[in-house]
């Protein structure tokens, strides 16, 4: 088997695993939680106070960034499709021209882009709208394909990971921000967002180590 085929198989496995985890968590949150609802994370022996699932939806990009209006949403959805196609073409062409790390990091980015693309493309077609948290409200549910809350490419991205690592009041002696409340880390994100961030960061940090410095072999 050629190096390229081996790399592409590895890429498919990485993409499938990340997509499965991303979509499984999103579907669970979508069908079990209401917008704005919290579910605190508690594991024996872990001190993770404040870290929780907090269900929000947005029409935009990673970590909640978005462009306003229907045309902004459509632009972002089409941008995701074009980006995924470009990344896949790059992966196929260059998978055997760089070290394995290139395939891994690029596959992680592709999986993240696909994860959010699935939300925006199909969630509006297969889910009812999610109501805000209030007594008596019921979470969203699956509907007949096409009877959901939005047309194709106009669905909302599901975010739920909220890790406010520091929620404190800054001392008055700190310039500019003194005497104010400070929250870190504020963004609410999902597994797909994390994958994009990790993949891009990996390519940036290890970019000088991903090129072959000699003969290509199956061991690289």
C-alpha positions as CSV (number, residue, x, y, z in Angstrom):
1,X,0.0,0.0,0.0
2,X,1.4,3.4,-0.9
3,X,2.1,6.1,1.6
4,X,-0.6,8.3,0.3
5,X,-3.3,5.6,0.8
6,X,-2.1,4.9,4.3
7,X,-2.2,8.6,5.1
8,X,-5.7,8.9,3.7
9,X,-6.9,6.0,5.7
10,X,-5.4,7.5,8.9
11,X,-7.1,10.8,7.9
12,X,-10.5,9.2,7.5
13,X,-10.2,7.5,10.9
14,X,-9.3,10.8,12.6
15,X,-12.2,12.7,10.8
16,X,-14.7,10.0,11.7
17,X,-13.8,9.8,15.4
18,X,-13.9,13.6,15.9
19,X,-17.1,13.9,13.9
20,X,-18.7,11.1,15.9
21,X,-17.8,12.7,19.3
22,X,-18.8,16.2,18.1
23,X,-22.1,15.2,16.7
24,X,-23.0,12.8,19.5
25,X,-22.5,15.5,22.1
26,X,-24.4,18.1,20.1
27,X,-27.4,15.8,19.5
28,X,-27.5,14.9,23.2
29,X,-27.5,18.6,24.2
30,X,-30.0,19.5,21.5
31,X,-32.5,16.8,22.6
32,X,-31.9,17.0,26.4
33,X,-31.3,20.6,27.2
34,X,-33.0,24.0,26.7
35,X,-31.3,27.2,25.5
36,X,-29.4,28.8,28.4
37,X,-29.6,25.7,30.5
38,X,-26.6,24.6,32.5
39,X,-25.4,21.1,33.3
40,X,-22.5,21.1,35.7
41,X,-19.6,18.7,35.2
42,X,-19.0,16.5,38.2
43,X,-16.5,13.6,38.2
44,X,-15.2,11.8,41.4
45,X,-11.9,13.3,42.4
46,X,-12.0,16.1,39.9
47,X,-12.2,19.7,41.1
48,X,-13.8,21.4,38.1
49,X,-16.1,23.8,39.8
50,X,-17.8,26.2,37.4
51,X,-17.0,24.1,34.3
52,X,-20.2,23.0,32.7
53,X,-22.3,22.4,29.6
54,X,-24.2,25.6,28.8
55,X,-26.5,25.2,25.7
56,X,-26.4,28.0,23.2
57,X,-26.9,28.2,19.5
58,X,-25.5,30.7,17.0
59,X,-25.4,31.2,13.2
60,X,-21.7,31.9,13.0
61,X,-18.2,30.6,13.0
62,X,-16.0,29.0,15.7
63,X,-16.4,30.3,19.3
64,X,-19.6,32.2,18.4
65,X,-18.2,34.7,15.9
66,X,-20.8,35.5,13.2
67,X,-22.0,37.9,10.5
68,X,-25.5,39.4,11.0
69,X,-28.5,38.7,8.9
70,X,-29.7,36.0,6.5
71,X,-27.0,36.8,3.9
72,X,-24.3,36.7,6.6
73,X,-25.5,33.2,7.6
74,X,-25.6,32.0,4.0
75,X,-22.1,33.4,3.4
76,X,-20.7,31.6,6.4
77,X,-22.3,28.3,5.3
78,X,-21.0,28.6,1.8
79,X,-17.6,29.6,3.1
80,X,-17.5,26.4,5.2
81,X,-18.3,24.3,2.2
82,X,-15.6,25.9,0.1
83,X,-13.1,25.7,2.9
84,X,-13.7,22.0,3.5
85,X,-13.3,21.2,-0.3
86,X,-10.1,23.2,-0.4
87,X,-8.7,21.4,2.7
88,X,-9.6,18.0,1.3
89,X,-7.9,18.7,-2.0
90,X,-4.8,19.9,-0.2
91,X,-4.8,16.7,2.0
92,X,-5.1,14.4,-1.0
93,X,-2.4,16.2,-3.0
94,X,0.1,16.7,-0.2
95,X,-0.5,13.8,2.1
96,X,2.6,12.0,0.8
97,X,4.8,15.0,0.5
98,X,4.9,16.0,4.2
99,X,5.4,14.1,7.4
100,X,2.5,12.3,9.1
101,X,1.9,15.2,11.5
102,X,0.7,17.3,8.5
103,X,-2.0,14.7,7.7
104,X,-3.0,14.5,11.4
105,X,-3.3,18.2,12.0
106,X,-5.0,18.9,8.6
107,X,-7.5,16.1,9.2
108,X,-8.3,17.5,12.7
109,X,-9.1,20.9,11.0
110,X,-11.2,19.2,8.3
111,X,-13.2,17.3,11.0
112,X,-13.8,20.5,12.9
113,X,-15.0,22.4,9.8
114,X,-17.2,19.5,8.8
115,X,-18.7,19.3,12.3
116,X,-20.0,22.8,12.3
117,X,-21.0,22.5,8.6
118,X,-23.3,19.6,9.5
119,X,-25.0,21.8,12.0
120,X,-25.6,24.7,9.7
121,X,-26.5,22.6,6.7
122,X,-28.8,19.9,8.3
123,X,-29.9,20.7,11.8
124,X,-32.5,23.1,10.7
125,X,-34.0,20.4,8.5
126,X,-34.1,17.6,11.1
127,X,-34.7,19.3,14.5
128,X,-37.5,21.4,15.9
129,X,-36.5,24.8,17.3
130,X,-35.0,24.8,20.8
131,X,-36.9,26.9,23.3
132,X,-35.3,28.9,26.0
133,X,-35.0,27.6,29.6
134,X,-38.3,28.0,31.4
135,X,-40.7,25.9,33.5
136,X,-42.6,23.3,31.4
137,X,-40.6,23.8,28.2
138,X,-39.5,20.7,26.4
139,X,-36.2,20.2,24.5
140,X,-36.0,20.0,20.7
141,X,-36.8,16.8,19.0
142,X,-36.2,15.1,15.7
143,X,-38.8,15.9,13.0
144,X,-39.4,14.6,9.5
145,X,-36.6,15.7,7.1
146,X,-37.4,19.2,5.8
147,X,-39.9,20.0,8.6
148,X,-37.4,21.5,11.0
149,X,-36.9,25.1,12.1
150,X,-34.8,26.3,9.2
151,X,-34.0,25.6,5.5
152,X,-30.9,24.0,4.1
153,X,-27.7,25.8,5.1
154,X,-29.5,28.1,7.5
155,X,-29.3,26.0,10.7
156,X,-27.7,27.1,13.9
157,X,-24.4,25.7,15.3
158,X,-24.8,24.1,18.7
159,X,-22.2,25.2,21.4
160,X,-22.1,23.8,24.9
161,X,-18.6,23.7,26.4
162,X,-18.2,26.6,29.0
163,X,-15.1,26.6,31.1
164,X,-14.9,29.9,33.1
165,X,-11.5,29.2,34.7
166,X,-11.4,32.5,36.6
167,X,-14.4,34.6,37.7
168,X,-13.1,37.2,40.1
169,X,-13.1,40.9,41.1
170,X,-9.9,42.7,40.1
171,X,-8.2,44.8,42.8
172,X,-8.6,48.6,42.5
173,X,-4.8,49.2,42.1
174,X,-4.8,47.5,38.6
175,X,-4.7,50.2,35.9
176,X,-7.7,50.6,33.6
177,X,-9.5,47.3,34.7
178,X,-9.1,47.7,38.4
179,X,-12.3,47.4,40.5
180,X,-14.1,45.5,37.7
181,X,-15.3,41.9,37.5
182,X,-13.1,39.6,35.3
183,X,-14.2,36.4,33.6
184,X,-11.8,34.0,31.9
185,X,-12.4,32.0,29.7
186,X,-15.6,33.5,28.4
187,X,-16.3,31.9,25.0
188,X,-18.7,28.9,24.7
189,X,-17.6,26.4,22.1
190,X,-17.9,22.8,20.9
191,X,-15.7,19.9,20.0
192,X,-15.5,21.1,16.4
193,X,-14.2,24.5,17.4
194,X,-11.6,22.8,19.6
195,X,-10.5,20.6,16.7
196,X,-10.1,23.6,14.4
197,X,-8.0,25.5,17.0
198,X,-5.8,22.4,17.8
199,X,-5.2,21.6,14.2
200,X,-4.3,25.2,13.2
201,X,-2.1,25.6,16.3
202,X,-0.3,22.3,15.5
203,X,0.4,23.3,11.9
204,X,1.7,26.7,13.1
205,X,3.9,25.4,15.9
206,X,5.4,22.4,14.0
207,X,5.4,23.9,10.5
208,X,9.2,23.6,10.2
209,X,9.2,20.0,11.2
210,X,6.5,18.7,8.9
211,X,8.4,18.9,5.7
212,X,10.5,15.9,4.6
213,X,14.3,16.5,4.8
214,X,15.2,13.4,2.9
215,X,13.8,10.4,1.0
216,X,10.1,9.7,1.7
217,X,9.6,6.3,3.4
218,X,6.8,4.4,5.1
219,X,8.4,5.1,8.4
220,X,8.0,8.9,8.2
